[in-house]
Amino acid sequence: MKTDKILFTMLLLAAAVTSAAQEPVEDVQQRQQNQSEDVRQTQNNAEDIRLNELTVEGARVVSKADGQVIYPTDAMRSSATSGYSLLRDIALAGLRVDEPARSVTSLDRRGDVQIRINGIVAGQDELLTLDCRAVQRIEYTDRPGLRYGEGVAHVINFIVRRATGGYTLGTDLTDCLTSARGDNSIFARMNRGKSQLEASYGMGYTVNAGVLGSTTAHYELPDGGVRTLTETVDGSSMRRLSHRGGLTYSRVDSGRHVLQVKVAGDMMREPYHHQTSRKTYDGFGYVTEANSRNRSWSASTDVYWQLEAGRHQTLTANAVATTITTDYEYGDNDGGRYAYAVDGRTWSVTGEAIYENRLKPFTLTAGLQWQTKHTDNCYTGDAAADATGTQHTAYAFAQLAGRLGPLSYTAGMGFSRVSFRRPPYSATFTMPRPKMTLSCPLGSGLRLSYDIELSQHISGIANTNGVTLRRNLMEMERGNPDLRPNRVVEQTAKLTYSDRRLMAQAVVFYKQNHRPNLAAYDRDTDTQGNTFFIYTQRNQPGCDLLMTQLYANWDIVPKRLSVMGYGGLFRCFNYGDDYRHFHTAFNGGCSLTAWLGPWTLAASADNGFGWMEGEHRGRQGAMTVLSVSYRVGTLNLSLHWQQPFRTDVRNYHGEVESRFVRKDMSTWCRNDANRLTLTMTYTFSRGRRYHDINRTMENRDRDAGVKL
């Protein structure tokens, strides 16, 4: 039966072919002519339709579950000379961008700021050589996921197109016109097909930082008496010179396979740093001098590899080897000659492996991070000690991110294991790190989100090496090898509104530190009857922070004028072994940016940051900056006026409220007042063509573990 059907079908096909073959040639030509007439008529009708230019624009800032996605305007991209200036223009909440100093710092003290380019950690040189015109978007989160490690509160990720051809030469020259300080760099980048080769060199210098200071300290003696020590730093003279360089090769195979190798090195020389102070001790006045010399070298090799396995899976691996050498000398004559030197050696190997699978219901991310670090710092002279130790850190995590109807979620679990070995001390700590983020749109541009995370804080090596150094005639500073990591619980609730011109948010943040390492002053008397006050750190009951903050960024004139403002209350709760201290501070700031063709005008101001941690209350100095930039082709000139109409700037004020010690401390910097800085950037390119993203990285270790 099936055979009969097949034969019948074949007969029908043969009949159709025969019929077509017997069709007259004239009929075929006539049909083809009619079809051509129909095509021409359609083209004529299309030409008669004239559409006006249509521009579809979305919101410049888009809220997402864990942060924001910012789409810089063409004016922002074309006027920005580096990643720092682009960050200044988009004005993110709670961050201070000091473009002349090449720094991005957090004003809320919740943790570090991590900057990435296409997902990989970037350093100063990468931000200076960033091609801002190739930036597609900037992803910003102030609630990073599990993969970013401990102590990271803000992550900024530049998504940049990758060049596939041509070359670029560029320079960034930043020099202060009112004092001897600056930072200048050059770079060269060449692309050919899948490969890119880049070389960079930078040099920074500072002469006579102009730092002044004053301290008044009251020390309670065992017999109930009080001794008062005052210090006024009349001035300081110093000279510092730094060099840095890097060579990077990368190869991208259609976005599926990425390989990048970078070698980099830094060298810093501070041949002298001299400080003269006038002091009074129980009414007796005298003059002291302090001198130091410092040299350090570091080198690193960074290998990055990524593989796109199919359309949904990604495997990423990164390994970094770093070595740091330190040569430091210090001496003063406060109450007798005191001098010591440090010969430091540190090496570390850091790596990570991340697997991501973008499934339909959710995205699975899992990974492993590890580090082995060896420190061998030898202190000689009056602070003779050997600070030798090894630290092993391992961290594994897995998380899911997806949607359940309108609800977006991220949930995961991490486990960290840290082991120390600093003879005769050794210890191992293991702690889980769960994290969950929920986000739900409320309609009309509103979004409500909640985040909770458990993590641990590990004190720096310099705090745990057991070395004792003299601070002044009455004080010593001593490390504590018995410090233990502490548990940290962070909760954030955020209400966000965004449309095409306005981005606003209200944030409530609460951080609990259980048994954190806080500063403490101990009183000790030697065999000669002399009393000393020893500054150290100990694990104490608690240190909590409650923050409420409002933030808004409004495009007053789209693509021409933008204003940003933020402000919030910070309530600090400190529970020590023998005290309770509470403090409330207001922290806020604002900025205004205008793009007027080749001109860019910017102004920003903030009142610094006030906080209290343990027995230490402090306020970071306020900052005011006026900037003007002018662009001619690829040449850009910028003038930054910091702290205008000021004769001096108090950049820090602190107080100590301890059982045995009361202190009031302030530092000023004359060179920061009315500071004018000129920046000139220039790039020369030929044959540039762009395709997909490029990977850069800056994961090397920078902690030498030296107490200075």
N, C-alpha and C positions, 0 to 999 in steps of 0.2 A: 504493500500500500504506500509506504514512504517512497519507494522507488518510482511509482507512477506519478506522485506529486512533483518529484524533482524533474522528471522528464517533461511534464506539462509546463513547468516554469521555464525550462530551457527553451521549449518551443515558442512560448510567448516572447521571450527576449530576442530570439532569432527573427520572429516576425516584425518586431519593432525596428530592429536594425535594418532589415530588408526594406521596410517602408521608408525609413529615412534615406536609404541609398537611392531609392527610386524617386525622391522628391525632386522636382525641376530645379535647376540651378537658378533660374530667375526668381522663383519664390524665396529661395534662401537669401539671395542678395537683397530682395525687397524687405524681408524681415530684419536683416542686419541694418539696413538704412533707417527703418522705422525706430529701431532701438537707439541708433546714434542721434536721431532727432530728439528722442525723449531725454537723452542725457544732456544735450545742448540746452534744451528748454529748462531742465532742472537747474543747470548752472546759471542761466540768465535770471531765473527767478531768485536764486540765492544772491546774485550780485545786486538785485534791486532792493534787498533788505539791508538796511544800514542800522547797526546796533551802536548805541553810545557806549563809551568806556565804562566797564563795570568793575568795581573794586570791592572785594569781600574781605572784611577785617573782623577778627575775633578779639577777645580780650588780650591785652599785652601780658597780664599776669593771670595765670590759671591756677586755681587751688586744686590740690590733690590730697590723697589720704594722709601723707606724712610731710607735706610742705607745699611748695609752689613750683610752677614752671614759668620762667620769665622769658619772653620773646623780645629781645632788644630791637628798637626801631633802627631804621637805616641811618638816621642821624647819630644814634648812639654808637653804632658799629663803626661808622666812618670817622667819627671824632675821637674815639678811644685809641690811645697809643699803646696800651698794655692791658693785661688782665686786671691790674689794680685800678686803672682809670675807668674801665667798664664796670667794675664792682662799685666804684664811687658813684657812677651815674645811676645805677639801678637802685641804690640806697636800700639795703636789706636791714630789717629791724634788728636792733641789738648788737650790730657790728660797727666797729670803727675802722675805716679804711684810711690809712696814712700813706698816700701815694708817694710823696718824696722819700719816706722811710721804708717803702716797700714792705708794709706790714698790714695784716688783717687780724684784728683782735676782737674777742668777745667782751662786751661790756656787762654781761649778766653773770660772768664767772661760773657758768654751769659746766664748762669744759672747753676743750680745744676747738679750733676752727680748722677743718681739713678741706683743702682745695684740690680738686681733681680735674683732669682733662680727659674726656671720653672714658670716665670711670676709673682712671689710674691716678694715684696721688702725684701732684705736681709741686715743684719748688719755685724759688724766686726766678731762676733763669727761664723756666718754662713759661711763667706768667709774663716776663718781660718780652719774650720773643713770640708770644701768642698773636696769631693773625686774627685780629678782632673782626675783620670783614668776613671771615669764614665761620664765625660763631653762629650757629643756628638757633640755639636756645641755652638757657642756664637753668639747671635743676637745683633747687635749694630745699634742704630739709633741716629743721632744728630738732628732729626726733629720729636720728639715724637708726637703721636696722642693725641686726646682730652682726653683720659681716664687717662693720667698721671698727670693731675692737673697743677697748675700754677708754673712757675719758674723752670721747669725741662727742661734742654737743651740737656742732653745726657742720654740715657737709655741703660744699658748693661744687657742682659738676658742670663744666663747660662742655657742650656738645659741639664739636668742630668738624667741618669738612676736611678731607685730606687731599692735598695736592698730588697729582699724578705726573706732572711734568714741569720743567723749568727750574729756575733757581731764584733765591732771594738773599740779598745782603742787607744787613740792618745794623743800626747802632742806637743806643739809648744813653744819653749823657745827662745826668742829673747832678747839679752842683749848687751848693748854697752860696748866695751872694753876700750874706752878712756874717758868715763864719766859715772856717776851713773844714768843710765836710762835704762828702759827695759820694756818688756811686755811678760808675760808667761801665758800659758793657757793649760788646759787639757780637754778632752771630752771623753764620752763613748756613744756608739750607739748600740742598739740591735734591730734586726729585726726578726720577726716571722710571717710568712704568710702575712697578710694584715696590720699588725701593726708595728709601729716603736716607740721606746722610746729613747730619747736622753737627756743627761745632760751635761752641760759645766760650767766651772769656769775659770775666768781670773783675773790676777792681774797685774797692771802697777805701775811703780814708777819712780820718777824723783827727783834728789837731785842736787841743785845748777845748774840752767839752763845756767849760764854763759852769760846772756844777757847784752850787753852794748848799749849805745845810745848817740846821740847828737842832740840838737835842738837849732836853732837860730831863734828868733821871733822878729818882729818889729811891734809895735802897734802905730797907729796914734791917738793922743789925740784930743779932741774937739777944742783946741786952735791952732792946726796945728803942735804941737810938736810930736816927735817920741820917744818912749821908747823902749829900746832893752833888751831882756831877753835871756840869753844863758843858756843851761843846758847840762852837761856831766854826764852820768850815769857811775860811776866808776865800779860798779859791783852790783850783786844781789845774795842773798842766799835764797833758798827756798827748801821746801820739800813737795812732793805731792805723795799720795798713793791712788790708786783706786782699787775697787773690783767689779766684775760683775759676774752674774750667771744666768743660765736659765734652765728650764726643759720643754721639748716638747714631746707631744704625738701626733702621726698622724696615721690615718687609711685610706688605699686606697683600694677600692673595684673594682678591675679589671679596674682601670682608669676611672670608671663611677661616683663613689662617693668618695669624699675626705673630711675628717674631720681632723682638726689639732687645737690643743690648746697649747698655750705657755704662761708660766708665767716667768717673768724676773725681775731682780732688779740690780740697780747700786748704788754704794756708793763711794764718792770721799771725801778725807780729805786732806786739805792743812793747816797744823797746823801753819805754818808761811811763810811769803814771805817778805823779808827785802830788801830795795833798798836804796843805798846812792848816792846822786847826788851833784855835785859842780855847783853852779849857780852864775851868775852875773846879777845884775839888775841896769842898768844905771851906769855901771862901778864898782859897789859895789859887792864884792864877799862874798859868804856865803855857808854853807853846809846844806843840808836838808836830812831828813830821812823819808821814808814811810814804813809802816808796814800794812800787811793785813793777815786775816785768813778766810778760806772758808771751809765750809762743805755742801755737798748736797747729797740727797737721791732721788731715783726714783724707781717706781715699775709699772709694766704694765701687763695686761692680754690681750691676743690676741687670738681671735677665728676666724678660717677660715673654710669656707664650700664651696664645689663646687659639682655641679651635672651635669653630661652629660645626657641630655634628648634626647635619640635617637642618631643618627649618626651626626646630624648637629647642635644641640642646646646645649648651655652651660649656666648655671646659677651659678654665683659666688657671695658670700656674705662674708664680713669681718667686724668685730667689734673690736675696741681696746679701752681700758680704761687705762689712765695713770695718775699718780700723781707724783708731783715733790715738794720737800722741800728744801729750801735754807737757810743757816745761814752764813752771811757774815759780816765781820767787817773790817774797813779801817781807817787809821789815818796817818797824816803827820804834819810837823812843818814848812811848807813853808809860811812865813809871819804870823806866829801865829798858835796855835794849831787848827787843823781841824780834826774832826772824825765823822763817822756815822756808822750805822749798818743796815742790811737788814734782816728781818724775812719774808721769802717768802713761799707762798703756792699756788700751781697751780694744777688744775685737768682738764682733758679733756676726751671727748668721741668722737671717730672718727669712721665712718662707710662708707661702700660703698656696692652697689649692681650693678652687671654688667650682662647684658644679651647679648648673642652672638648667631646669627643664620647664619650658613654658607650655604647660598643658592647658586644655580648654577650661576646666573649672577653676584652676589655680596655677600659680607658678611656684615650683619647688626650688629652693636654694639651700645648698648644704656645703660645708667647707671645713677646712682644718687650717689653723694658723699656728706657727711655732717660732720660737726664738731661743737661741743659746748665746749667752753673753758672758764673757770673761773679763774681769777687771783686775788690774795689777797696778795700784797707785802707791808709790812710796813717798812718805812724808819724812823729811829730815829737818834737823835743827831743833828749835824749841817745841815743835809739834811732831816729833819723831813718832812714826807709826807706819805699819804696813796695812793698807786697805786692799786685801786680795779676796776675791770671791767669784763665784759662778752662779748664774741664775738661768734656770730652764723654765720656759713658759710654753704651755700647750693649750690650745683653745679649739673646741669643736662645736659646731652649731648646725641647726637645720630649721628652716622656717617655710611657712606657706603664706602666700599672698593671693587674694582673689576677691570675688564679690558674691554676696548672697542677696539677690535682688538689688535694692538700692544701697545696701550696706557694703562698704569696702572694709577688708580686714587684713591684718598681718599678724601672724601668731607663730611663735617659735621658741626653741629652747637651746641654750648654749651651756657648755661646761668648760670651766677653766681650771687648770692645774699649774701651780707655781711652786717651784722648789728653789730654795736658797742654800748656798753653802759658803759661809764666810767664817773660816776657823776662828774660834772654836764653836761657832753658831751654825746650826743647820735646821731647816724646817721645810715642810711641804703643806700646801694649802689647796683645797679643792672646793669649788663653789659652783652651784648651778646659776644660770642666767636666763630666766624666762622673760619674754617680752610679748606684749599684745598691743595692737593699735586698731581702733574701730573708728570709722568715719562714715557719716551719713549726710546726704544733701537734704536741705530743708526747703528747697525751692527759692526762686527769685535771687539766685546767686549766693545763697547762704549755705554754709556747710559746718556741721558740728563734729568734732573729733575728740577722742579720748585715748591716752597712751599711758601704759604702766610698764615699768622695767625694773628688774633686779640685776645689779652688777656689783663689782667689787673695785675698790681703789687700792693701788699698790704704791707705797711711798717710793720716792726716788732713791737711787743708790747712795747719794751724798748724805742722806738723812740716816742711813743705816750702817755706815761704815765704822762707827765707833771712834772717829778721830776727834780730838779736842783742840780747838783754836781759840786764841784770845781775841776778844772784841774790843775791850778797853781796859782801863785800870781796875774795874770792878767786875767785869763780865767775861765769861768763857762760853763757848759754843761747843756742844758735844753731840755726836750722833748716837743713835740708840739701835743696836743690832736686834733688840727684842721687839721692834715694831712689827705688827701683824697687819695684813690686809683687812679692810673693813667692808662691811656690806652697805650698799647704797640702794635705796628705793626711790625712784622718780615717777611722779604722776603729773600728767599735763592734760588740761581741758582747754579746747580752743574753739572759738566761734569765728568763722571767716566769711567775709563778703567780698565778692569781686564782680566787676563788670568791665566794659571796655575802657573806662577811664579811672576807676576807683578800686583800690585794694585796701581792705581794712580788716583788722582782727583784734579780738580780745582774748587774752591768755591768762590762765591761772595755773601756776606751776608750784609743786611742793616736792621738796627733796629731803629725804631722811638719811642721815649718816649714822649707822650703828657702830659704836666703838671706833670712831675715827682717830687718826693720829693728829693731836692738837699740840700747840706749843705749851711749854711749861717752864717755869723758873724754879730751880732748886737752890738751896742755900747750903754752903759747905765752908768749913773752917779748917785750915791746914795746921801742921804741927807748930808753926810759928805764931799762931793766933790770928792770922790774916783771914778775913772772910771774903769769899767769892760767891758770885751768883751765876749759876750755870744754866744757860738756855739749852733746852733739849726738846724732844717731842715724845709723847706717850699716847697710847690708846686710852681714850677717855669716853665717858658715857654717850655723848651725842652732840651733833651739830646739824641743825635743820634750817631750811630756807623756804619761805613762802613768798612767791612773787606774783603780782598782778600787773599786767601791762596792756596798754592800748597802743595800736600802731595803725597808721594810715598813709597811703601813697596815692596821690591824686594828680592826674594829668590835667592841669588847668587848661592848657592849650595843647591838644594832641600833637605829639611829635615836636613841640616847641618849648613848652614850659611845664615842669613837674615839681611838686612839692611833697616832702615827706616829713612826718613827725611821729614821735613815740614818747611815751612816758609811763612810769610805773612805780609802785611801792614795793620795797624789799624789806621783809621782816625776818631778822636773823635770830635764831634760838640756839644758845650755847650752854651745854651742860657738862661742866668739868668735874674733876674729882672733888674739888672743894669750893666750887663757885657755880653761879648761874648768871649769865649775861644775856641781855636782849637789846636789840638795836633795830631802828626803823630808818630807812633812807629812801629819798626820791631820786630816781635816775631817769633822765630824759634827754632828748636831742631833736634836731630838725635839720633839714637841708632843702636847698632850692637850686634847680638846674635849668638853664635855658640854652637851647640850641638855635643859633641864629646864623644859618648858612655855614661859612667857614669858622665862625666864632662859637665857642662854648664857654658859658659863664656858670660858675658853681659857687655856692656858699653853704657851709655846714657849721653847726655848733652843737656841743653837748656839755653837760655839767660833770663829766667824768663818771665815776662809779663809787658809791659808798657801800661798805659792808662791815661785818664783824664776824671774825672767825676765832673761836676760843676766847683768849684774853686780849686779842688784838683788834682794835677798831681802826679802819682806814678809809681814806678817800683818794682815789686817783684824780689827778688834775683835770680840769676842764680843757676843752679844745675848741678853737675857732679857726676856720680856714676859709680863705677867699681864693678862688682860682679862675684864671682866664687862659683859654687856649685858642690858637689860630692855626688853621691848616691850609697849606698850599700844596696840592698834589699829595705826595707821600711824605712831605716834610711837615712836622708839627712842632710848634713852640708853645710851651706852657709855663706860666708864672704862678707860683703858689705863695700866698702871704699867710703865714701861720701866726696866731696870737697877735693880731694887729693892735696898735696903740698901747702896747704893754712895755714896761721897762724891765720886768722880770716875771717869771712864770713859776708858780708853785705847782710842781707836777706830782707831789705826794704829801699827804699829811696823815700821821698815824698816832695812835695812843695805845699804851699797854696798861691794862688794869689787872695786875697780878697781886698775889698775897704779899710778896716780898718786894716787888718792883713796880714803880709807877713811872711811865715815860711819856714824853710828848716829843714827836719827831716831825720835821719838815725838810723837804729838799726843794731847791729852786734851780732853774737853769737859765742863765742870762742869754745864752745863745738861742734859746727857743723863743724869746720875745722879739716881736717884729721880724720874724725870720722870713727871708725871701729866698725861694729856691727856683731855679730855672731848669726846665727839662726840654731837651731837644731830641726828637726821634726822627729817624730817616730810614726808609727802606727803598731798595732798588731791586726790581723784579723783572724777569724776562720769561716768557713762555709758560706762565702759571696756568695750570688746569686743575680743577678740583673734582674729586669723586666721592669717596666715603670718608669715614672718620679715621683719625690717627691716634695712636696710643702713646702717651708719655707717662713717665713715672718718676717718683722721688721718694722712695721708701727707705732710704738709708738711715742708719742710726746716728743720732747727734748727741746722745747723752754720754759725756765722758766720765761721769760719776765722781768728779773732783769737787771737793769743798774748798772754795776760795775765800 
